[in-house]
Amino acid sequence: MRFLFFCILLAAALCLRPSMKNALRNKVVTDFKDAIVPIIYKQISHIVVPDVHTEHSGFKIDVTSIYIDIAAFHPSQIGIVFVPNTSIIRFAGANFAMKGGAHIHAKWHFISKSMGADVTVSHLGFGAEIALLSNAGKPNIKVNHATIGLSSHDVGIHIHGDIISKIIEFVADLLKGHFVKTIVSQLESKIPPMMTNEVNKRLNTLPTDIPIGEGLVMKYSFSYSPFVKADYLYTGIAAYIHPKNNPNPPPYDAEDIPEFDAANPKGIQFFISDYIVKSALYASFSIGLMTVSFEKDLLGHHIKMTCKASKVPDFGFKNSIDATLDATCLVDFDNKPENRFTLLASLHVNLEEHVKQAVIFFSIKEAKILQLEYKQEHPVDIQWFKNGINTILQVIIQIVNGDLGQKGIPLPVIHGIDYTDIVQFIKMGYMEVATTPVFHFTMDEEA
């Protein structure tokens, strides 16, 4: 029964008038940071610095093959500051140790010397400001700037070799401020685009068009940039279901829905307006999908029935999932042409939902006939038909639920993130789905 199937399918979509709102507790952002930092560290752990050439009072130094390795550090060393009522998050950290090496060629008058050198950094401070954005319907970030706290006093230079090397080391130590400036410049220029690219590479795996059933597509996009509050981030998602060949939204607006449930301890919360369900009903009705055919032997009679929705069903989340369906059914009774007739039915359907592996499934919990009318006189035993209609209805429910058990609506998933302990609640006008994300980015992962 496809018109019931879509009753079920819809409620799983993520909505907003945004027809959906999505809240993330700040701890989720911190956990995301802890998972992504090792990936970012992999990109900056080995830095090659351009060659440095300097000359002073006839003393020339060429420094080549300069490299810096950042010692491993724990993500907790980088803290997060949430800036309320903005779209800004700031990162700060310190005590990152570094070591490196270089090849030095020094020349002074008739003296020419080549040697190796070791460089150590005992303390490096770090800070970055990150803007949360909506880009082409997907959540993105932009690292506005990064700051590196590095003093020449924290940098040590050791040159290998004899007494002349030690003299050169002394001169190099006097000039190391130039080296520090070069290192800081390299880090501050490299970190913002690298962080931006690494995070967005994963965020951009979110799909914005998801095929659903026959000829329908669920479209959603982040309608404005995420916003920082004291305890959480939230954003709006404009979502609806439309026919595959007609991407226009339905001709009505979504009602407002909450942005955060303080009583729910889960890290991610989705607030799903019943607008998305209504949009799916509208779309499926407009392309003729609300039709079900059924043929079966029942109680000594052969029943063949084809039902089609007469109008877009009335649907809503009202602390339960309910729909009222009006259908026109063509009935063939006992395979006799003279026993064919038309039935007008009004049906109330109550649905239930469950979530498995980040996919929301629905099934018909209960259905009952509100009204039956027959369009013409006929020689069929109508009283039998009236008495047997509930039996027929239960058979249809089994057929539809069997079909629904193979289908479902996935929650939006970013590559490298799994949802666990998903719970859902039906409220007035919306559905709340909450979960705890688990991050499993790996060092060798390519999103």
Beta strands, then each sheet from edge to edge (+ up, - down):
strand 1: 20-25
strand 2: 46-49
strand 3: 52-56
strand 4: 59-70
strand 5: 78-83
strand 6: 88-93
strand 7: 98-108
strand 8: 111-121
strand 9: 125-135
strand 10: 138-149
strand 11: 155-159
strand 12: 209-212
strand 13: 216-222
strand 14: 227-228
strand 15: 232-243
strand 16: 268-273
strand 17: 291-298
strand 18: 301-309
strand 19: 314-317
strand 20: 321-333
strand 21: 340-356
strand 22: 359-374
strand 23: 409-410
strand 24: 417-427
strand 25: 430-439
sheet 1: 12+ 13- 15+ 1- 16+ 25- 24+
sheet 2: 2+ 4- 3+
sheet 3: 2+ 4- 7+ 8- 11+
sheet 4: 5+ 6- 9+ 10-
sheet 5: 12+ 13- 15+ 14-
sheet 6: 17+ 18- 20+ 19-
sheet 7: 17+ 18- 20+ 21- 22+ 23-
end
